[in-house]
Amino acid sequence: MSQNHLRFLARTVLVRNNDIEPAYRVLDRILRSEKFFNDVRRKERYEKPFQQRRRVSYERCKRIYNSEMQRKIEFVMRKNRTDPFPR
């Protein structure tokens, strides 16, 4: 299967017994996880170039901060560490 076909399958929501509420919740969860609503909301109005640069810079800093924090948390949560304070 091609990559585009797999992306389409990941977004396919099945409706069972003509009950659309659970299917709608699943679709909503998929769209939120892909940040679809944020993109739509952001593109409703024109974003000036300085605002775009500021937003992109903020998102980059946030991504770096989150990855570093995750790395530090994983380091602290490791099981096989030597005791830093031997008795």
QUIKA-V130805 format. One record per pair of residues at least 12 apart in sequence whose ideal C-beta (glycine too) atoms are under 6 Angstrom apart, sorted by the first residue. I is the first residue (numbers start at 1). J is the second residue. D is the distance in whole Angstrom. If there is no record, write none. Layout:
BEGIN
i = (I/I)
j = (J/J)
d = (D/D)
END
This chain:
BEGIN
i = (13/13)
j = (26/27)
d = (5/5)
END
